[in-house]
Amino acid sequence: MKLGLSSYSFRPMLVDGQLTVDGMFDWLRENGAEHLEIATFSFAKRGTEANYDLASEEETLRQLEAASARTNIPISGFCMAANFLGSDSERRAQVENVKRYVDLCRRFGAGFLRHDVVPWHLRPSTEEFEREFAVIADASREVAEYGAAHGVVTSVEDHGFFMNSSERVLRLIHAVNHPNFRFTLDVGNFLCVDEDPHVATRRSLPFASFVHLKDFYVRRTEPGPGWLKTAGGQFIRGSVFGFGDLDTKSLIESVVASGYDGFVSLEYEGNEPTLYGCEVGLNNIRRMLDEVRG
């Protein structure tokens, strides 16, 4: 496995100007990271995330290319928003935009693209999910075919509330039925829909093209502001990996036991200081990997 971080982990400092692209790559090199995964909106100003288009930000792209070359830390993949709902013309525009990011992956030599299929915050009824499922599968298949022709694996993540739970994501993978369409497996995000992360992770690993590691605090009742309400009415908040309520070592054991040997990204989204959370979380993953491997 190649262990690195998602740029999302650094977003609080990137958006406030406390950390530059060069500074981020310097930190990665100093802390022994083996890759960086780009969450595209990591570089967006506050309030502009929904419409931010990294593929059009040539100055930022050149900074990323130069910093990656200078530090010899590869960019492993990109994660982007997409929405395959709406009218035929709106969906066509979204599909073509995702293809632009396949092209961006090629430019950076990155072999993986995770795209959403709906906005992460949507909380649909079962009826709405069933009504939209076929068009989502068709659009995802078109993107997967385009990615296959250009050497880029495409995937969906257990992200948000609509296309989450191992059952829904695996159902989409089987409906798309294309070997180039896979699963960006986030071990913690299953909590958004109140699914057991350990069971869901083990179930999903055979289909994983990329793995995200994260940890959460979980509470039955709302402790106060800053907590995300899950689909079932629990409350979660990001933590330093190893500090939260997930059995993180067991999750790592499952990843190792599955034989997965690809890219792994720490995705830190806790309230502790950014670089502290990234450093401690990265070291905790390494320690747990050493313990699991004996």
C-alpha positions as CSV (number, residue, x, y, z in Angstrom):
1,M,0.0,0.0,0.0
2,K,1.0,3.6,-0.6
3,L,0.0,5.8,2.3
4,G,-0.7,9.5,1.8
5,L,-3.2,12.2,2.4
6,S,-6.2,13.9,0.8
7,S,-5.7,17.6,0.1
8,Y,-9.1,17.9,1.9
9,S,-7.1,17.3,5.2
10,F,-5.3,20.6,4.7
11,R,-8.3,22.7,3.5
12,P,-8.7,24.9,6.7
13,M,-5.1,26.1,6.2
14,L,-5.2,26.3,2.4
15,V,-8.4,28.4,2.4
16,D,-7.1,30.8,5.1
17,G,-3.7,31.3,3.3
18,Q,-1.8,29.7,6.2
19,L,-0.5,27.0,3.9
20,T,0.5,27.2,0.2
21,V,0.6,24.5,-2.3
22,D,4.4,24.4,-2.0
23,G,4.1,24.3,1.8
24,M,1.7,21.4,1.6
25,F,4.0,19.3,-0.5
26,D,7.0,20.2,1.8
27,W,5.0,18.9,4.7
28,L,4.1,15.7,2.9
29,R,7.8,15.1,2.1
30,E,8.9,15.9,5.6
31,N,6.3,13.5,7.1
32,G,7.0,10.6,4.7
33,A,3.8,10.7,2.7
34,E,3.9,8.6,-0.5
35,H,1.2,10.5,-2.5
36,L,-1.4,13.2,-2.4
37,E,-5.0,12.8,-3.5
38,I,-6.6,16.0,-4.7
39,A,-10.1,16.9,-3.5
40,T,-10.8,19.6,-6.1
41,F,-12.6,22.1,-3.8
42,S,-9.7,22.1,-1.3
43,F,-8.4,25.2,-3.0
44,A,-11.7,27.1,-3.3
45,K,-12.4,30.2,-1.3
46,R,-15.0,29.9,1.4
47,G,-18.5,29.9,0.0
48,T,-17.4,29.0,-3.6
49,E,-17.0,25.3,-3.1
50,A,-20.1,24.2,-5.0
51,N,-19.2,25.9,-8.3
52,Y,-15.4,25.7,-8.0
53,D,-13.7,24.3,-11.1
54,L,-10.1,23.3,-10.5
55,A,-9.7,22.2,-14.1
56,S,-10.0,25.9,-15.1
57,E,-7.6,27.2,-12.5
58,E,-4.4,27.0,-14.5
59,E,-2.2,28.8,-12.0
60,T,-3.1,26.4,-9.3
61,L,-2.7,23.4,-11.6
62,R,0.8,24.6,-12.5
63,Q,1.7,25.0,-8.9
64,L,0.5,21.5,-8.2
65,E,2.6,20.1,-11.1
66,A,5.7,22.0,-10.0
67,A,5.4,21.1,-6.4
68,S,4.8,17.4,-7.2
69,A,7.8,17.3,-9.5
70,R,10.1,19.1,-7.0
71,T,9.2,16.9,-4.0
72,N,8.8,13.7,-6.0
73,I,5.4,13.1,-4.4
74,P,2.9,11.9,-7.0
75,I,-0.7,13.0,-7.3
76,S,-2.6,9.7,-7.1
77,G,-6.1,10.8,-8.1
78,F,-8.8,13.5,-8.0
79,C,-12.1,13.6,-6.2
80,M,-14.8,15.9,-7.6
81,A,-18.4,16.8,-7.2
82,A,-21.0,15.8,-9.9
83,N,-24.7,15.7,-10.2
84,F,-26.4,13.3,-12.6
85,L,-29.9,14.4,-11.6
86,G,-32.0,17.0,-13.5
87,S,-32.9,17.4,-17.1
88,D,-31.2,15.6,-20.0
89,S,-29.2,18.7,-20.9
90,E,-28.1,19.3,-17.3
91,R,-27.0,15.7,-17.0
92,R,-25.1,15.9,-20.4
93,A,-23.2,18.9,-19.2
94,Q,-22.3,17.1,-16.0
95,V,-21.1,14.0,-17.8
96,E,-18.9,16.1,-20.1
97,N,-17.5,18.0,-17.1
98,V,-16.5,14.7,-15.4
99,K,-14.8,13.7,-18.6
100,R,-12.7,16.9,-18.4
101,Y,-11.4,15.6,-15.1
102,V,-10.5,12.3,-16.7
103,D,-8.4,14.4,-19.0
104,L,-7.0,16.3,-16.0
105,C,-6.0,12.9,-14.4
106,R,-4.1,12.1,-17.6
107,R,-2.3,15.4,-17.5
108,F,-1.1,14.6,-14.0
109,G,-0.4,10.9,-14.5
110,A,-3.1,10.1,-11.9
111,G,-4.9,6.8,-12.5
112,F,-8.0,7.4,-10.4
113,L,-11.0,9.7,-10.5
114,R,-13.7,9.7,-7.9
115,H,-16.8,11.5,-8.9
116,D,-20.0,12.1,-7.0
117,V,-23.3,11.3,-8.7
118,V,-25.5,13.6,-6.7
119,P,-24.9,16.5,-4.3
120,W,-23.6,15.0,-1.0
121,H,-26.3,16.7,1.2
122,L,-29.4,15.2,-0.6
123,R,-31.4,13.0,1.7
124,P,-33.9,11.3,-0.6
125,S,-36.8,9.0,0.1
126,T,-36.6,5.5,-1.2
127,E,-39.0,6.4,-3.9
128,E,-36.8,9.2,-5.1
129,F,-33.7,7.0,-5.1
130,E,-35.4,4.3,-7.1
131,R,-36.7,6.9,-9.6
132,E,-33.3,8.3,-10.3
133,F,-31.2,5.2,-10.1
134,A,-31.2,4.1,-13.7
135,V,-30.1,7.5,-15.1
136,I,-27.3,7.7,-12.5
137,A,-26.1,4.2,-13.6
138,D,-26.2,5.2,-17.3
139,A,-24.2,8.4,-16.7
140,S,-21.7,6.6,-14.6
141,R,-21.2,3.9,-17.2
142,E,-20.5,6.5,-19.9
143,V,-17.9,8.1,-17.7
144,A,-16.3,4.7,-16.9
145,E,-16.1,3.9,-20.6
146,Y,-14.3,7.2,-21.2
147,G,-12.0,6.6,-18.3
148,A,-11.1,3.1,-19.6
149,A,-10.2,4.5,-23.0
150,H,-7.8,7.0,-21.3
151,G,-6.3,4.8,-18.6
152,V,-8.2,6.3,-15.6
153,V,-10.2,4.2,-13.2
154,T,-13.5,5.9,-12.3
155,S,-15.3,5.3,-9.0
156,V,-18.1,6.4,-6.7
157,E,-17.6,6.9,-2.9
158,D,-19.8,6.2,0.1
159,H,-20.3,10.0,0.4
160,G,-23.2,11.9,1.8
161,F,-26.7,10.5,2.1
162,F,-28.1,9.5,-1.3
163,M,-25.4,7.2,-2.8
164,N,-24.2,5.8,0.5
165,S,-24.4,2.5,2.4
166,S,-22.5,-0.5,1.0
167,E,-25.8,-1.8,-0.4
168,R,-26.5,1.2,-2.6
169,V,-22.9,1.7,-3.8
170,L,-22.5,-2.0,-4.7
171,R,-25.8,-2.0,-6.4
172,L,-24.7,0.9,-8.5
173,I,-21.4,-0.8,-9.3
174,H,-23.3,-3.9,-10.4
175,A,-25.8,-1.9,-12.5
176,V,-23.0,0.0,-14.3
177,N,-21.4,-3.4,-14.9
178,H,-18.1,-2.1,-16.3
179,P,-14.7,-3.3,-15.0
180,N,-13.4,0.3,-14.9
181,F,-16.1,1.5,-12.5
182,R,-15.1,0.8,-8.9
183,F,-15.5,1.9,-5.3
184,T,-13.6,4.7,-3.5
185,L,-14.1,3.1,0.0
186,D,-14.2,5.6,2.9
187,V,-14.2,3.5,6.1
188,G,-15.9,6.2,8.1
189,N,-18.6,7.7,5.8
190,F,-20.9,4.8,6.3
191,L,-21.8,6.4,9.6
192,C,-23.6,9.1,7.7
193,V,-26.4,6.6,7.0
194,D,-25.8,4.7,10.3
195,E,-24.3,1.6,8.7
196,D,-21.7,-0.3,10.8
197,P,-18.3,0.8,9.2
198,H,-16.6,-2.5,10.0
199,V,-19.2,-4.7,8.3
200,A,-19.6,-2.3,5.4
201,T,-15.8,-2.0,4.9
202,R,-15.3,-5.8,4.8
203,R,-18.2,-6.1,2.4
204,S,-16.9,-3.4,0.1
205,L,-13.2,-4.0,-0.1
206,P,-13.3,-6.5,-3.0
207,F,-14.6,-3.6,-5.2
208,A,-12.2,-0.9,-3.9
209,S,-10.0,1.0,-6.2
210,F,-9.0,3.5,-3.5
211,V,-9.3,3.6,0.3
212,H,-9.9,6.6,2.6
213,L,-9.1,6.3,6.3
214,K,-10.8,8.5,8.8
215,D,-12.2,8.5,12.3
216,F,-15.3,10.0,14.0
217,Y,-16.8,10.7,17.3
218,V,-20.3,9.3,17.5
219,R,-23.0,10.4,19.9
220,R,-26.7,9.3,20.3
221,T,-27.9,12.8,21.1
222,E,-26.6,16.2,19.9
223,P,-23.7,17.4,22.1
224,G,-23.8,20.9,20.7
225,P,-22.9,22.8,17.5
226,G,-20.6,21.5,14.9
227,W,-21.9,17.9,14.7
228,L,-23.4,16.3,11.6
229,K,-26.8,14.6,12.0
230,T,-26.9,11.2,10.4
231,A,-29.8,9.8,8.4
232,G,-31.0,7.9,11.5
233,G,-30.6,10.8,13.9
234,Q,-27.2,10.1,15.5
235,F,-24.5,12.8,15.6
236,I,-20.9,12.5,14.3
237,R,-17.9,14.7,14.2
238,G,-14.5,14.1,12.6
239,S,-11.5,13.2,14.9
240,V,-7.8,12.6,14.7
241,F,-7.4,9.0,13.3
242,G,-7.3,6.7,16.3
243,F,-8.8,9.2,18.8
244,G,-12.5,8.7,17.9
245,D,-15.1,6.0,18.4
246,L,-14.2,3.7,15.5
247,D,-12.1,0.6,16.1
248,T,-9.5,1.9,13.7
249,K,-7.1,-0.9,14.1
250,S,-9.8,-3.4,13.2
251,L,-10.6,-1.4,10.1
252,I,-6.9,-1.5,9.1
253,E,-6.8,-5.2,9.8
254,S,-9.7,-5.7,7.4
255,V,-7.9,-3.7,4.7
256,V,-4.7,-5.7,5.1
257,A,-6.5,-9.0,5.2
258,S,-8.4,-8.3,2.0
259,G,-5.1,-8.1,0.1
260,Y,-5.8,-4.5,-1.0
261,D,-2.5,-3.0,-2.1
262,G,-3.3,0.3,-3.7
263,F,-3.4,4.0,-2.6
264,V,-4.6,4.8,0.9
265,S,-5.4,8.4,1.9
266,L,-5.8,9.8,5.4
267,E,-8.7,12.2,5.2
268,Y,-8.6,14.3,8.4
269,E,-11.6,16.5,9.1
270,G,-11.4,17.0,12.9
271,N,-11.5,20.2,15.0
272,E,-8.0,19.7,16.3
273,P,-5.2,21.8,14.7
274,T,-4.8,20.7,11.0
275,L,-1.1,19.8,11.0
276,Y,-1.4,18.1,14.4
277,G,-4.3,16.0,13.2
278,C,-2.6,15.1,10.0
279,E,0.7,14.2,11.6
280,V,-0.7,12.2,14.5
281,G,-3.2,10.4,12.3
282,L,-0.6,9.5,9.8
283,N,1.7,8.1,12.5
284,N,-1.2,6.2,14.1
285,I,-1.9,4.5,10.7
286,R,1.7,3.5,10.4
287,R,1.8,2.1,13.9
288,M,-1.4,0.1,13.4
289,L,-0.2,-1.2,10.1
290,D,3.1,-2.4,11.8
291,E,1.1,-4.1,14.6
292,V,-1.3,-5.8,12.2
293,R,1.5,-7.0,9.9
294,G,3.5,-8.2,12.9
